[in-house]
């Protein structure tokens, strides 16, 4: 049991170490909504086992909750219509995954108009 805890703590420390570079890349803003409060590095599911910048993003509490499936007021997530077009792959993947869960007319319309690179599309499935 201690091995698992140690591995988890090491993983979390490695993710936290990405924080400075992610903060610089994001200009100290959430990479999904642009908020500046409560930012933390977050891994996007589907990446390698060890945290790397190409599979992580800096996210605020609202966006972290949405990434975990806790959507709250779906109308407050309309910023994802813009985030899904991000050039930054982890932000685009996170935005599209959240939008696929949001069951609102605006989210469905946004996804219908989205073209994804086949490589990115493969990562979403």
Secondary structure, 3 states (H helix, E strand, C coil): CHHHHHHHHHHHHHHHHCHHHHHHHHCCCCCCCCCCCCCEEEECCCCCCCCCHHHEEEECHHHHHHHCCCCCCHHHHCCHHHHCCCCCHHHHHHHHHHHHHCCCHHHHHHHHCCCCCHHHHHHHC
